Amino acid sequence: MAWPAFQFRPAPGRLQPREDALALWRLLPRGRVDELTLAAWLTGPRRDLDGRTPLQWLDEHGLDEPLRRAAGNLRARAAA
C-alpha cells in the first residue's frame, strides 16, 4: 500500500507524521466518503479557501476557522 506523502514531514532518517494533517483528517467524513475522494479534496483547490488546497491552507494558516468550515461543508454534503 502506498501512503500519501502529504501526511508526513521529513525528519532525519525517517518520516514524521504531520499532527496538523491528522487533525484535519479526523474532521473529514470518513466512512461516508471513500479515502481517494478525501485525498482529492485535501489536494484540490477550493473556492472557499481562496483557490488554495486544504493542505496549502493548513501550511499557511493552520487548522483555523475557514479550514474547519470547509471540512464541515464536506461533512454536511456527505451526510445529505
Buried (B, 14 or more C-beta within 10 A) or exposed (E): EEEEEBBBEEEEEEEEEBEBBEEBBEBBBEEEBEEEBBBEBBEEEBEBBEEBBBBBBBBEEEBEEBBEEBBBEBBEEBEE
